[in-house]
Amino acid sequence: MNSGVAYITIQQFCSFHQCETIVIEEFLDHGIFEVQQQKEIILIPETQVPRIERALRLRNQLGVNSAGIDIILRLIDRIELDRRGAVEDWEDYE
């Protein structure tokens, strides 16, 4: 585990967001977010919480399935990386 990073369990996340653990486990099975495992306990790094919340909104508000959520989040990641790259490239011209 990374020192300096806070973790929560899937059960804590689900309790706070009032969702079933099976939904989050399905996201995990599709590789939508990363976790750390300590013996039998799966821990979610705090840095992954916004990603899981976004996935949950896509599922609950738009009815997107886990495979679709995975694709959407990967595209968003790619756009954000490209955007940061474009900003870095622009700074070369200043």
ABEGO torsion letter per residue (X at the ends): XBBGBBBBBAAAAAAAAGBBAAAAAAAAAAGABBBBBBEABBBBBAAAAAAAAAAAAAAAAAGBBAAAAAAAAAAAAAAAAAAAAAAAAAAAAX
